[in-house]
Amino acid sequence: MRNEKLYLSALLFLGAIAAQAPARAQAESAMPNVIAETEGAGGVRLGTVATSVKLLARAPLHKGSLVRLVLRGFSAAAAPGVIYRLYLDAPDGKADPSAFVGDINFYDVGPAPRTDRFVSFDVTARLAKTGGHTLLIVPLGAPAAAAAPRIQTVELVAE
């Protein structure tokens, strides 16, 4: 009798593990996938004029994926006092309304990268090509000279 209970317990335990496998596989397949990112660990330093950022292809984009432009780790020595416009794959590397993604700012950041702060934009409809992409970051106005704003990480993430 005792062996039967032990056998039943083992079967129930193994059944519970087997039942979790499809859910675990589905969760892992739903994890975000970085498909393009900036090269190197230095981040992106913004100046007083437009900054062009190359995003190098890292993984293929699967059809039907939602793609987000994700920027993390904002820092600045002083408040730049301006908003920055983002353009993805702008024609001729110039700010063009057809390539507009959104705006970012550096308010409430200091010299240490804010790892708790990130912004994300849905760019699925803007991806006309696969592989590498270029992000154009344009200040609206003249940033404070001492600001030295920096973005630690820029990525294209597929979900």
C-alpha positions as CSV (number, residue, x, y, z in Angstrom):
1,M,0.0,0.0,0.0
2,R,2.8,2.4,0.9
3,N,4.6,1.6,-2.4
4,E,1.4,2.4,-4.3
5,K,1.1,5.9,-2.6
6,L,4.8,6.6,-3.3
7,Y,4.2,5.5,-6.9
8,L,1.1,7.8,-7.2
9,S,3.0,10.7,-5.7
10,A,5.9,10.3,-8.2
11,L,3.4,10.1,-11.1
12,L,1.6,13.3,-9.9
13,F,4.9,15.1,-9.5
14,L,6.1,14.1,-13.0
15,G,2.8,15.0,-14.5
16,A,3.0,18.5,-12.9
17,I,6.5,19.0,-14.4
18,A,5.3,17.8,-17.8
19,A,2.3,20.2,-17.7
20,Q,4.6,23.1,-17.1
21,A,6.9,22.5,-20.0
22,P,4.6,24.0,-22.7
23,A,4.0,27.1,-20.6
24,R,7.7,27.5,-20.0
25,A,8.5,27.1,-23.7
26,Q,5.9,29.6,-24.6
27,A,7.2,32.1,-22.1
28,E,10.8,31.7,-23.4
29,S,9.6,32.2,-27.0
30,A,7.8,35.4,-25.9
31,M,11.0,36.9,-24.3
32,P,12.2,40.1,-26.1
33,N,15.0,39.5,-28.6
34,V,17.5,42.2,-29.3
35,I,17.7,42.4,-33.1
36,A,20.0,45.5,-33.4
37,E,22.1,47.6,-31.0
38,T,24.8,50.2,-30.7
39,E,28.4,48.9,-30.8
40,G,30.7,49.1,-27.8
41,A,30.1,49.9,-24.2
42,G,30.7,53.6,-24.2
43,G,27.1,54.6,-25.0
44,V,26.0,57.5,-27.2
45,R,27.2,61.0,-26.4
46,L,25.0,63.7,-27.8
47,G,26.4,67.0,-28.9
48,T,25.0,70.4,-30.0
49,V,24.0,69.1,-33.4
50,A,22.3,66.0,-34.8
51,T,23.9,62.7,-33.8
52,S,23.7,59.7,-36.1
53,V,23.8,56.3,-34.3
54,K,24.4,53.1,-36.2
55,L,22.5,50.1,-34.9
56,L,24.2,46.9,-35.9
57,A,22.2,43.8,-36.7
58,R,22.4,41.2,-34.0
59,A,19.6,38.7,-34.8
60,P,17.1,38.2,-37.6
61,L,13.6,39.8,-37.4
62,H,10.8,37.3,-37.5
63,K,7.7,38.2,-39.5
64,G,4.9,39.4,-37.3
65,S,7.1,40.6,-34.5
66,L,6.4,43.8,-32.6
67,V,9.6,45.9,-32.7
68,R,10.5,48.6,-30.2
69,L,13.2,51.1,-30.1
70,V,14.5,51.1,-26.5
71,L,16.9,53.7,-25.0
72,R,18.3,53.2,-21.5
73,G,20.8,54.7,-19.1
74,F,20.3,58.4,-19.5
75,S,22.9,60.7,-17.9
76,A,24.0,64.3,-18.2
77,A,26.5,66.5,-16.3
78,A,23.9,69.3,-16.4
79,A,20.4,69.7,-17.7
80,P,20.6,70.2,-21.5
81,G,17.5,72.3,-21.5
82,V,16.2,70.9,-24.8
83,I,14.1,68.0,-26.1
84,Y,15.7,65.6,-28.6
85,R,13.8,64.3,-31.6
86,L,14.3,60.7,-32.8
87,Y,14.2,59.6,-36.4
88,L,14.8,56.0,-37.5
89,D,16.3,55.3,-40.9
90,A,15.8,58.9,-42.0
91,P,16.3,59.4,-45.8
92,D,19.6,61.1,-46.6
93,G,20.4,61.2,-42.8
94,K,18.2,64.3,-42.4
95,A,15.3,64.8,-40.0
96,D,12.2,63.8,-42.1
97,P,8.7,63.6,-40.7
98,S,8.2,60.2,-42.3
99,A,11.0,58.8,-40.1
100,F,9.9,60.5,-36.9
101,V,9.7,58.1,-33.9
102,G,9.3,60.3,-30.8
103,D,11.0,62.7,-28.4
104,I,13.2,62.2,-25.4
105,N,14.5,64.5,-22.7
106,F,17.2,64.5,-19.9
107,Y,15.2,66.1,-17.1
108,D,15.8,64.6,-13.7
109,V,19.0,62.8,-14.6
110,G,22.5,63.4,-13.3
111,P,26.1,62.4,-14.2
112,A,25.6,58.7,-13.3
113,P,23.5,56.7,-15.8
114,R,19.9,56.2,-14.7
115,T,19.6,52.5,-15.1
116,D,16.0,52.7,-13.7
117,R,15.0,54.9,-16.6
118,F,14.3,53.9,-20.2
119,V,12.0,54.9,-23.0
120,S,10.4,52.7,-25.6
121,F,8.8,53.4,-29.0
122,D,6.9,51.0,-31.2
123,V,8.7,51.2,-34.5
124,T,7.3,48.1,-36.2
125,A,5.7,50.1,-39.0
126,R,8.9,52.1,-39.6
127,L,11.1,49.1,-40.4
128,A,11.4,49.1,-44.1
129,K,14.5,46.9,-44.2
130,T,16.2,44.2,-42.2
131,G,19.7,44.3,-40.8
132,G,21.4,47.4,-39.5
133,H,19.6,50.7,-39.0
134,T,20.4,54.3,-38.2
135,L,18.9,56.4,-35.5
136,L,19.2,60.2,-35.9
137,I,18.9,62.2,-32.6
138,V,18.3,65.9,-33.2
139,P,18.3,68.6,-30.4
140,L,15.4,71.1,-30.7
141,G,17.4,74.2,-29.9
142,A,20.8,74.7,-28.5
143,P,21.7,72.3,-25.6
144,A,23.6,73.7,-22.6
145,A,27.3,73.5,-23.4
146,A,28.2,71.8,-20.1
147,A,25.4,69.2,-20.4
148,A,27.3,66.3,-22.1
149,P,24.1,64.1,-22.3
150,R,24.7,60.4,-22.9
151,I,22.5,57.4,-23.6
152,Q,24.1,54.2,-22.3
153,T,22.2,51.7,-24.6
154,V,20.1,52.0,-27.8
155,E,18.5,48.8,-29.0
156,L,15.8,47.5,-31.4
157,V,13.9,44.8,-29.5
158,A,11.5,42.3,-31.1
159,E,8.7,40.8,-29.0
